[in-house]
Amino acid sequence: MRFLTRTAVAATAVLLLAAATPSVASPVAAASEAGPAGTPNTATTAAAAAAPYPKAPVAGSLGRYNISAVYVAGVSAGAYLATQLQVAYSGQIRGAALFTAGPYYCAQNNVAQSLYGCMDNIWPTYLPTLETYTRTWASYGWIDPVRNLSGRPVYVFHGNSDTTIRKSVTDDLVRYFQDFGASVQYDSGSSAGHAWVSPYGTGGCSVTASPYLNNCGTDPQNALLRKLLGSVSAPNTGPLGGSLVSFNQSTFATTGSAATLSMGGTGFVYVPSACASGQSCRLLVALHGCLQGYSSVGTAFVDRANLNQYADTNNMVVLYPQASASAVNPNGCWDWWGYLGATSYPIKGGPQLETVMNMIRRADG
């Protein structure tokens, strides 16, 4: 999930800034998360990875469940979208787990800022300005009241081998939530590269390479779920007891077509048997990074994120929305810099944001 080498980033930024219209100013550098030349392929470490018990997807529909609370999680571009969900809908989203990202509205609808201020630290994140936007937009009703963020649990992860998004950028994500009174746990001691870290990761800890699922010999999912939920039972390490359902994302798209929003036709939801039978369950929305969606790596993120295993033993439904590649988004990233051409992307009604919220509303019954 890295973006490009520094030289390529600079060259791409020049090309992007010369684009005639914002709607086609898709920062390929900010969108591409492929490993740099010479990065070891994850196949070399796959043999050492723990093997999960994946569930074959079954075609169906996103159901209605007895949901007691909603949380969001994501990595890289997915973490940026998860932050937008947490801030814009803080009245409904009860906490967030964020792997390697920057603060809310960091890109400010500006390609160069996304490259140099929200991935690299050549430019600042302009954190005070972002906090002012947050308060102003809340006063307009464009996002939920900022008081909702006070006390919200937030887990943040950044690996020391991650140079795709600089640690200082993620430091400002932590400061952003702290400044609004959130209860933040910051895990910054790992040697991880730019990736979602999981016991089922196929990549070595420090690499940055597809499918961006790294194994560091740790279990961050236990830590993030303890932070979000307060306590957590040990995961199911055997065959999963629930169902993995694939569903039509266009049903929830604000335009009626997921493809027009650079989203895949198919999304996934993992439903433990207890949740399917009507027991009270939490909902966790898990958002993949660039080049990590179904169209790029199949169900690798769904199978190996180590969330379904915890879902089985903690009454938790896991929703996996899917972004996909398009002309303005060639690497299947979530829209955190405005590539769809809508300045509303980080607020209520933003095309992708509202589409994911439509899924949440369905699942929440």
C-alpha positions, 0 to 999 in steps of 0.5 A, a space after each residue: 500500500 505504498 504510493 511511489 518512490 519520492 522521485 516518482 511522487 514529485 514527477 506525478 505531482 507535477 503532472 497532476 497539478 497540470 491537470 485541467 479538471 479536479 475530477 481527473 486529478 487523481 493522485 496516482 502517487 497517493 493512490 498507488 500502494 504497490 511496493 517499490 522496486 526490489 521490495 521482496 514479494 510476499 510469496 517469500 514469506 507466505 509459507 511462514 504465515 499462519 493459515 486462517 480458516 477462510 469462509 467461501 463467500 455466499 451470494 446474498 444480501 446485506 441483512 438487518 441485525 440487532 446492532 448495539 454499537 457501530 465502530 470503524 477501522 481501516 488502513 491507509 486510504 481506508 483509515 482516512 475514510 474511517 476517520 471521515 466516518 468517525 468525525 462526520 457521523 460521530 453521533 452514530 460511530 462509537 470509535 475507530 481503529 486507524 492504521 497509518 493515516 493523517 488527520 481529518 480533511 488532511 488533503 483539503 481537496 488538494 492533490 499536492 497537499 495529499 502528497 506532500 502534507 498527508 503522506 510525506 511531511 515536506 509540508 505540514 498537515 496544518 492541524 489547527 486549520 483542520 480543527 477549525 474546519 471541523 468546528 465550523 462544519 459542525 456548526 453548519 450541521 455538515 458533520 455531527 457535533 464535535 462534543 460527540 468525539 469526547 471520550 470516544 475510543 480511538 486506536 492508532 497504529 504506525 510502524 517504524 518501517 512505514 515511510 509511505 505515510 510519515 510518522 509525523 503525519 500519524 502523530 497529527 492524527 493522534 493529536 487531532 483526536 486528542 484535541 477533541 477529547 477522544 481517548 486515544 491509544 497509540 501503538 507506534 513501537 512496531 517495526 511494521 511497514 505500510 500495511 495492516 498487521 495481523 497474525 495471518 499476514 503473508 508479508 514480513 513485518 517490515 515490508 511494504 508490498 502486496 497484499 499489504 498484510 504483514 505478520 509482526 508476531 503480534 496481534 493488534 486486533 486484540 489491542 484495537 478491539 479491547 480499546 474499542 469494546 472495553 474487553 475482548 474474548 480470545 479469537 476462534 482459531 478453528 473453522 469459522 462458525 458464521 457466514 461470509 455473505 457477498 452483496 450488491 453494493 449498488 443497492 446502497 450507492 447514492 447514484 444507484 451505481 457503485 461503479 460511478 463512485 469507484 466502488 466495486 459491485 460486490 461488498 462482503 459482510 461476515 455474520 457470526 451465527 449468534 448475530 444471524 440468530 438475532 442476538 445483540 451484536 456490535 458492527 465493525 466496518 473494516 476498510 481496506 487500503 489501496 490495491 487491497 480490495 477484492 478487485 486487486 487481491 480477492 478476499 485476502 483482506 477479508 480472510 486475513 485481517 483477523 477480524 472474523 476470528 474475533 467476530 465469532 467469539 465477540 458477537 460482532 458483525 464485520 462489514 467489508 465495503 469495497 472500493 475499486 479502480 476507475 479512470 480517476 482512481 487507478 489503484 482502488 483507493 477510497 476517496 480521501 482527497 476528492 478524486 470524484 470531483 465532489 468537495 463534499 467527500 469528507 462530510 455528510 452526503 459525501 458520495 462514498 461516505 453516504 454509500 457506506 453509511 447506507 450499508 451501516 443503516 441497513 445492517 443496524 436494522 
